[in-house]
Amino acid sequence: MNDATPVTVMVRGELAPGQTKKFVLPNQGYEIECFVINHNGTLHAWVNRCRHVPMTMDWIENRFLSEDGRHIQCATHGACYNPDTGECVIGPACGKFLIRVPLEVVGDEVRATCPAEAVPEDVRGRPGA
């Protein structure tokens, strides 16, 4: 079962273009680490898990972007993802997509809802999952 209750993760205007922020969402008894990015004035949120190797992607705490700021870059092996679509365009995960976290703006609050697929496949269906 998915914990579909939206969680406030930031306030509108908190992130300037090119900035990111990590947050945690509950899902099936697990805490799922995610991040939001302001890409050209639009917010996008993703599960903080590379699609090649299921590891977190920030190479320094809360640092997700490549040096030129054009891609979300995995610290483990350098896979690069488009910030707006989540598609891997460089590296071993090419053609795969990050797991999108749905966002909604209510007043000044930016809320996220954890997607069901955020719980790793190897723990789905276990007790507490």
N, C-alpha and C positions, 0 to 999 in steps of 0.2 A: 504494500500500500504506500502511496506517495503522500508526503506531508505537504499538501497543496496550499497551506496558509501563507499568504504573502508576508514577507519580512522587510521592514524598513532597513535599507542598507546605506543610505546617504540622503542628503537634501539636494534639491535642485540647485544647480550652479556651483556645487562643491568642487567639481573637477573642471579644470581648464582643458582645452583641446590638447591631446597628447598625454594626459595624466591618467593614472590607473589607481584603483583602490581594491584591496582584498576584503572579502567578507566570508562568513560561514553560514550555511543553510542546513537546517535539519532535514533528514530524509531517511525514513525507515529505521530510525534508531542510530543513524550515523550522522556525523558532521561532515558536510561536503564543502571543501574549500573552493571558493569561486573568486572572480574578479570582474570589475567593471572598468571599461575604458571609454573615455571621451574621444571619439574618432571624428575629427572635422565637425565638432559640435553636436554629434549624435552619440547617445550612450548605447553601448553594447555590453552584454555580460556573458561570461563563459565559465564553465567548470575549469578549475585550475588543474588540468590533467592532459598531458600530451597524448595524441592519438597513436603514436608509434610505440612508446613505452609508457605505461600508466604511472608517470611521475609528475610532480608539480613542475611548473615551467619557469617560475621566476628565478633568475640567476643571482639576484640580490633581493632581499626582502622587498616585495611589492614593485619589482622592476621587471617588466614584461616585454618592453619594446626593443627592437633591434637598434643598433647605434644610430642609424639614419631615421628612426621613428616610423618607418613605413610598415613594419610587420610586428606581430607578436612572435617572439622568438623563444624557443625552448632552450633552456640552459643545458640540458643533458647532451643533446646532439645537434643543436642548431636548426631544427626544423622551423620554418617560417610560415605563419598563418596570416591571412588577410584579416585585419581588425574588424571589418564590417560583416564579413560572411563566415569567418572561422575556417575557411578552406586552407589546407596546407598547400603551398605553392612551391616550396623549396624543401628538400630533404626526404628522408625515408617514409614519411607519412603522406606524401603527395597524393592529392585527390580525396583524402579523408578530411572530416570536419570536426572542429571542437564541438563540445556539447553546449548548445545555447541555453542560457538562463533567461527566461522571460522576465521582462521589466515592465512596470507600470508606474506612471506618475500620478499621485493623488495629492492635490494641493502642492506643497513644497517637498513632499516625501517621495523618494524613489524607492519602490518596493520590488523585491525579487521573489520568484516562486521557484522552488527547486524542481527540476524535471525528473521524472521517474527514472530515466536512463542514467542519472548521475551516480546511482549506487553501482559499483563495479559488478560485472556479471558473476564473478566468482563468489560473491556474498549474497546475491539475490536469492530470496526464498529461504535463507537460513533463519532460525528462530531469532527474533529481534530485528530482522531485516524486512 
